[in-house]
Amino acid sequence: MTLLEWQSKSFLECEFVVVKQPSLFDSATEDRFAAFLRDCPDVYPSFIRIAMDLKRRGYERYSSDGIFHVIRWQMATSGRDASGFKLNNNFTAAMSRKAVAEYPELEGFFEMRRCRR
């Protein structure tokens, strides 16, 4: 939808468009995130394991960025060949939103901000 099309909508029509929006991210970001999850299948389960462990240890909130740093450290010290392994910080929001959507017990664990478009 162009800016001109959006400006011509009434308030209720715009609200309806926002409510019906299937995703918080644009399709290019979704596609890159889906490709990342497909190409690095160990990262999401590691993210969940670390988040759940932190929650069990009594943390009420934690940073998804912090969890990404832990995963990077684990990859660097695992003894496996991690050359070429990259964990894009642009995916921290998508990862935490996916985690909360699939694991309701993580609701409120990550600070959620509005996505910029």
N, CA, C and O of each residue as an XYZ file, in Angstrom:
468
protein
N       0.858     -1.166      0.000
C       0.000      0.000      0.000
C       0.905      1.230      0.000
O       1.817      1.346      0.819
N       0.643      2.127     -0.914
C       1.428      3.349     -0.986
C       0.958      4.328      0.075
O      -0.111      4.156      0.661
N       1.767      5.362      0.319
C       1.398      6.385      1.287
C       0.117      7.076      0.860
O      -0.744      7.351      1.695
N      -0.022      7.361     -0.426
C      -1.226      8.026     -0.922
C      -2.457      7.154     -0.699
O      -3.501      7.660     -0.287
N      -2.353      5.858     -0.964
C      -3.473      4.954     -0.711
C      -3.811      4.914      0.775
O      -4.985      4.916      1.144
N      -2.790      4.876      1.628
C      -3.009      4.838      3.069
C      -3.686      6.118      3.541
O      -4.603      6.066      4.360
N      -3.244      7.266      3.034
C      -3.818      8.538      3.457
C      -5.273      8.668      3.028
O      -6.038      9.385      3.673
N      -5.669      7.998      1.966
C      -7.046      8.108      1.490
C      -8.007      7.210      2.269
O      -9.221      7.319      2.095
N      -7.491      6.326      3.123
C      -8.340      5.427      3.911
C      -8.891      6.153      5.130
O      -8.273      7.083      5.647
N     -10.049      5.721      5.577
C     -10.587      6.265      6.819
C      -9.859      5.614      7.991
O      -9.157      4.618      7.815
N     -10.026      6.174      9.176
C      -9.378      5.631     10.364
C      -9.749      4.163     10.568
O      -8.878      3.340     10.849
N     -11.021      3.831     10.431
C     -11.452      2.447     10.670
C     -10.856      1.498      9.643
O     -10.487      0.372      9.978
N     -10.761      1.943      8.396
C     -10.156      1.089      7.377
C      -8.683      0.847      7.680
O      -8.189     -0.268      7.513
N      -7.986      1.877      8.121
C      -6.565      1.728      8.453
C      -6.398      0.782      9.635
O      -5.519     -0.080      9.626
N      -7.231      0.940     10.639
C      -7.128      0.063     11.798
C      -7.388     -1.377     11.367
O      -6.720     -2.294     11.844
N      -8.341     -1.583     10.479
C      -8.637     -2.918      9.995
C      -7.418     -3.504      9.280
O      -7.101     -4.680      9.459
N      -6.746     -2.703      8.485
C      -5.553     -3.169      7.780
C      -4.485     -3.588      8.782
O      -3.849     -4.627      8.604
N      -4.278     -2.807      9.820
C      -3.264     -3.133     10.815
C      -3.626     -4.422     11.554
O      -2.765     -5.277     11.763
N      -4.883     -4.567     11.946
C      -5.319     -5.762     12.667
C      -5.171     -7.000     11.801
O      -4.814     -8.064     12.306
N      -5.435     -6.884     10.522
C      -5.377     -8.023      9.618
C      -3.966     -8.325      9.130
O      -3.752     -9.346      8.476
N      -2.992     -7.459      9.435
C      -1.612     -7.658      9.003
C      -1.118     -9.005      9.522
O      -1.162     -9.235     10.731
N      -0.649     -9.903      8.655
C      -0.263    -11.232      9.109
C       1.060    -11.294      9.863
O       1.339    -12.286     10.536
N       1.873    -10.253      9.759
C       3.190    -10.325     10.365
C       3.643     -8.957     10.836
O       3.179     -7.927     10.347
N       4.557     -8.964     11.793
C       5.139     -7.714     12.264
C       6.310     -7.279     11.393
O       6.784     -6.151     11.524
N       6.779     -8.137     10.519
C       7.954     -7.857      9.711
C       7.582     -7.807      8.244
O       6.600     -8.423      7.827
N       8.362     -7.076      7.455
C       8.100     -7.068      6.017
C       8.498     -8.423      5.439
O       9.226     -9.190      6.068
N       8.017     -8.703      4.249
C       8.217    -10.036      3.676
C       9.688    -10.330      3.411
O      10.100    -11.488      3.494
N      10.495     -9.315      3.094
C      11.917     -9.560      2.855
C      12.600    -10.019      4.148
O      13.407    -10.948      4.124
N      12.282     -9.378      5.267
C      12.858     -9.785      6.548
C      12.375    -11.174      6.923
O      13.158    -12.002      7.390
N      11.091    -11.435      6.723
C      10.555    -12.774      7.007
C      11.260    -13.832      6.186
O      11.598    -14.900      6.697
N      11.485    -13.540      4.908
C      12.147    -14.503      4.028
C      13.581    -14.770      4.481
O      14.023    -15.919      4.494
N      14.310    -13.715      4.851
C      15.690    -13.887      5.318
C      15.719    -14.665      6.636
O      16.584    -15.516      6.838
N      14.772    -14.370      7.530
C      14.708    -15.070      8.812
C      14.381    -16.549      8.595
O      14.993    -17.418      9.215
N      13.428    -16.830      7.728
C      13.072    -18.227      7.430
C      14.270    -18.964      6.826
O      14.528    -20.117      7.171
N      14.992    -18.305      5.935
C      16.177    -18.927      5.331
C      17.246    -19.175      6.386
O      17.905    -20.215      6.378
N      17.416    -18.215      7.298
C      18.388    -18.376      8.379
C      18.032    -19.586      9.243
O      18.900    -20.403      9.550
N      16.774    -19.704      9.632
C      16.352    -20.839     10.463
C      16.569    -22.163      9.737
O      16.938    -23.166     10.348
N      16.338    -22.153      8.438
C      16.529    -23.358      7.629
C      18.024    -23.705      7.517
O      18.406    -24.872      7.597
N      18.860    -22.671      7.331
C      20.292    -22.895      7.137
C      21.033    -23.183      8.438
O      22.080    -23.830      8.418
N      20.511    -22.715      9.562
C      21.158    -22.892     10.876
C      20.156    -23.505     11.849
O      19.702    -22.829     12.772
N      19.808    -24.770     11.656
C      18.730    -25.378     12.446
C      19.033    -25.520     13.934
O      18.115    -25.747     14.722
N      20.292    -25.394     14.339
C      20.630    -25.534     15.760
C      20.388    -24.259     16.561
O      20.300    -24.314     17.788
N      20.281    -23.123     15.896
C      20.233    -21.849     16.610
C      18.931    -21.673     17.392
O      18.973    -21.322     18.572
N      17.782    -21.908     16.766
C      16.507    -21.691     17.468
C      16.364    -22.607     18.688
O      15.991    -22.118     19.754
N      16.639    -23.908     18.584
C      16.563    -24.744     19.791
C      17.537    -24.287     20.882
O      17.221    -24.379     22.068
N      18.710    -23.798     20.492
C      19.655    -23.265     21.478
C      19.081    -22.023     22.141
O      19.202    -21.850     23.354
N      18.465    -21.165     21.356
C      17.858    -19.949     21.879
C      16.786    -20.302     22.917
O      16.744    -19.711     23.996
N      15.934    -21.253     22.589
C      14.863    -21.672     23.507
C      15.458    -22.298     24.760
O      15.026    -21.986     25.870
N      16.441    -23.174     24.598
C      17.062    -23.842     25.748
C      17.664    -22.823     26.710
O      17.491    -22.936     27.923
N      18.365    -21.835     26.177
C      18.996    -20.820     27.024
C      17.929    -19.956     27.710
O      18.026    -19.679     28.905
N      16.918    -19.536     26.954
C      15.846    -18.705     27.535
C      15.129    -19.458     28.652
O      14.881    -18.890     29.716
N      14.797    -20.720     28.427
C      14.097    -21.509     29.444
C      14.992    -21.731     30.666
O      14.515    -21.696     31.800
N      16.273    -21.956     30.436
C      17.199    -22.143     31.545
C      17.280    -20.868     32.389
O      17.257    -20.933     33.618
N      17.373    -19.729     31.739
C      17.410    -18.462     32.470
C      16.128    -18.245     33.267
O      16.161    -17.786     34.409
N      15.005    -18.581     32.651
C      13.716    -18.427     33.344
C      13.660    -19.343     34.569
O      13.229    -18.921     35.642
N      14.093    -20.590     34.409
C      14.119    -21.535     35.535
C      15.038    -21.056     36.656
O      14.793    -21.345     37.827
N      16.082    -20.337     36.305
C      17.029    -19.830     37.298
C      16.527    -18.566     37.991
O      17.214    -18.003     38.842
N      15.329    -18.127     37.623
C      14.730    -17.007     38.329
C      14.759    -15.671     37.607
O      14.250    -14.680     38.130
N      15.337    -15.623     36.427
C      15.314    -14.375     35.668
C      13.890    -14.107     35.196
O      13.257    -14.974     34.594
N      13.398    -12.928     35.464
C      12.064    -12.556     35.004
C      12.107    -11.947     33.605
O      11.135    -12.031     32.854
N      13.230    -11.337     33.265
C      13.419    -10.731     31.955
C      14.863    -10.973     31.520
O      15.769    -11.082     32.346
N      15.053    -11.054     30.202
C      16.397    -11.179     29.677
C      16.409    -10.657     28.251
O      15.366    -10.515     27.614
N      17.579    -10.380     27.775
C      17.756     -9.803     26.446
C      17.946    -10.891     25.389
O      18.772    -11.789     25.555
N      17.182    -10.806     24.311
C      17.390    -11.755     23.211
C      18.772    -11.531     22.599
O      19.401    -12.476     22.126
N      19.242    -10.289     22.606
C      20.587     -9.988     22.123
C      21.630    -10.693     22.993
O      22.617    -11.224     22.483
N      21.405    -10.693     24.293
C      22.304    -11.390     25.208
C      22.358    -12.877     24.913
O      23.427    -13.486     24.963
N      21.214    -13.460     24.608
C      21.163    -14.885     24.268
C      21.918    -15.138     22.970
O      22.605    -16.152     22.843
N      21.799    -14.230     22.004
C      22.563    -14.372     20.761
C      24.069    -14.392     21.057
O      24.808    -15.169     20.453
N      24.519    -13.545     21.979
C      25.943    -13.517     22.322
C      26.371    -14.838     22.967
O      27.469    -15.328     22.704
N      25.522    -15.406     23.798
C      25.827    -16.710     24.403
C      25.960    -17.770     23.310
O      26.886    -18.581     23.343
N      25.045    -17.768     22.349
C      25.104    -18.749     21.251
C      26.393    -18.568     20.457
O      27.038    -19.550     20.090
N      26.769    -17.326     20.191
C      28.032    -17.079     19.476
C      29.219    -17.648     20.264
O      30.101    -18.290     19.695
N      29.227    -17.406     21.570
C      30.315    -17.904     22.409
C      30.332    -19.433     22.394
O      31.393    -20.045     22.280
N      29.165    -20.039     22.508
C      29.100    -21.503     22.497
C      29.622    -22.063     21.180
O      30.342    -23.062     21.172
N      29.267    -21.431     20.074
C      29.758    -21.896     18.773
C      31.280    -21.744     18.682
O      31.968    -22.615     18.149
N      31.793    -20.633     19.209
C      33.234    -20.375     19.129
C      34.037    -21.337     19.994
O      35.190    -21.631     19.678
N      33.454    -21.829     21.071
C      34.186    -22.688     22.006
C      33.765    -24.156     21.941
O      34.197    -24.962     22.766
N      32.934    -24.503     20.976
C      32.384    -25.866     20.920
C      33.359    -26.894     20.357
O      33.160    -28.096     20.529
N      34.404    -26.433     19.691
C      35.304    -27.381     19.051
C      34.879    -27.721     17.635
O      35.642    -28.312     16.871
N      33.649    -27.342     17.286
C      33.192    -27.557     15.910
C      33.743    -26.444     15.037
O      34.125    -25.386     15.535
N      33.782    -26.683     13.749
C      34.229    -25.651     12.822
C      33.136    -24.599     12.713
O      32.107    -24.827     12.076
N      33.361    -23.461     13.327
C      32.374    -22.380     13.307
C      32.775    -21.275     12.346
O      32.185    -20.195     12.351
N      33.785    -21.549     11.516
C      34.184    -20.519     10.556
C      33.027    -20.285      9.592
O      32.428    -21.232      9.083
N      32.735    -19.069      9.357
C      31.617    -18.726      8.488
C      30.294    -18.621      9.216
O      29.304    -18.179      8.634
N      30.257    -19.025     10.499
C      29.011    -18.918     11.257
C      28.771    -17.464     11.598
O      29.625    -16.807     12.194
N      27.608    -16.961     11.220
C      27.238    -15.583     11.527
C      25.829    -15.587     12.091
O      24.941    -16.270     11.580
N      25.639    -14.824     13.138
C      24.337    -14.700     13.780
C      23.948    -13.230     13.685
O      24.466    -12.390     14.421
N      23.042    -12.933     12.781
C      22.677    -11.562     12.451
C      21.836    -10.936     13.564
O      20.786    -11.465     13.928
N      22.304     -9.810     14.099
C      21.559     -9.109     15.146
C      20.185     -8.646     14.676
O      19.305     -8.391     15.498
N      19.994     -8.537     13.378
C      18.693     -8.128     12.859
C      17.608     -9.147     13.165
O      16.423     -8.839     13.035
N      17.989    -10.355     13.568
C      17.001    -11.402     13.827
C      16.647    -11.552     15.305
O      15.862    -12.436     15.647
N      17.193    -10.725     16.188
C      16.891    -10.895     17.616
C      15.403    -10.685     17.891
O      14.800    -11.449     18.643
N      14.809     -9.659     17.289
C      13.381     -9.395     17.516
C      12.523    -10.537     16.974
O      11.590    -10.992     17.637
N      12.843    -10.990     15.778
C      12.067    -12.085     15.181
C      12.201    -13.361     16.003
O      11.235    -14.104     16.180
N      13.405    -13.605     16.502
C      13.641    -14.816     17.292
C      12.850    -14.766     18.601
O      12.219    -15.751     18.984
N      12.882    -13.625     19.282
C      12.154    -13.552     20.553
C      10.646    -13.609     20.332
O       9.932    -14.203     21.140
N      10.149    -13.006     19.261
C       8.714    -13.068     18.968
C       8.288    -14.490     18.621
O       7.223    -14.940     19.044
N       9.102    -15.189     17.862
C       8.807    -16.593     17.536
C       8.795    -17.430     18.821
O       7.917    -18.271     19.013
N       9.771    -17.193     19.692
C       9.852    -17.947     20.947
C       8.620    -17.726     21.802
O       8.056    -18.684     22.331
N       8.195    -16.481     21.947
C       7.014    -16.171     22.772
C       5.753    -16.760     22.152
O       4.875    -17.243     22.867
N       5.662    -16.722     20.836
C       4.485    -17.280     20.155
C       4.386    -18.792     20.364
O       3.288    -19.334     20.494
N       5.522    -19.459     20.396
C       5.521    -20.919     20.522
C       5.636    -21.411     21.963
O       5.285    -22.552     22.264
N       6.123    -20.555     22.842
C       6.292    -20.916     24.255
C       5.666    -19.822     25.117
O       6.359    -18.891     25.527
N       4.369    -19.922     25.396
C       3.668    -18.872     26.143
C       4.282    -18.569     27.509
O       4.101    -17.470     28.034
N       4.999    -19.516     28.083
C       5.632    -19.267     29.375
C       6.735    -18.207     29.280
O       7.206    -17.710     30.303
N       7.145    -17.862     28.065
C       8.135    -16.809     27.871
C       7.491    -15.429     27.688
O       8.198    -14.440     27.495
N       6.177    -15.359     27.747
C       5.480    -14.074     27.640
C       6.013    -13.118     28.706
O       6.038    -13.459     29.889
N       6.435    -11.937     28.298
C       6.958    -10.939     29.219
C       8.433    -11.102     29.546
O       9.010    -10.245     30.214
N       9.056    -12.184     29.090
C      10.459    -12.435     29.379
C      11.370    -11.497     28.575
O      12.405    -11.043     29.065
N      10.966    -11.222     27.347
C      11.721    -10.321     26.478
C      10.975     -9.000     26.374
O       9.744     -8.976     26.346
N      11.714     -7.908     26.318
C      11.083     -6.612     26.076
C      10.724     -6.540     24.594
O      11.582     -6.708     23.728
N       9.468     -6.291     24.320
C       9.018     -6.198     22.930
C       8.773     -4.730     22.584
O       8.057     -4.017     23.288
N       9.370     -4.310     21.513
C       9.167     -2.958     21.026
C       8.430     -3.028     19.703
O       8.393     -4.065     19.041
N       7.851     -1.915     19.339
C       7.192     -1.865     18.031
C       8.238     -1.986     16.942
O       9.338     -1.445     17.057
N       7.891     -2.695     15.896
C       8.802     -2.827     14.768
C       8.794     -1.543     13.953
O       7.746     -0.942     13.718
N       9.970     -1.140     13.531
C      10.083      0.026     12.650
C       9.896     -0.427     11.222
O      10.378     -1.487     10.821
N       9.203      0.373     10.472
C       9.020      0.066      9.052
C       9.446      1.230      8.230
O       9.373      1.179      7.003
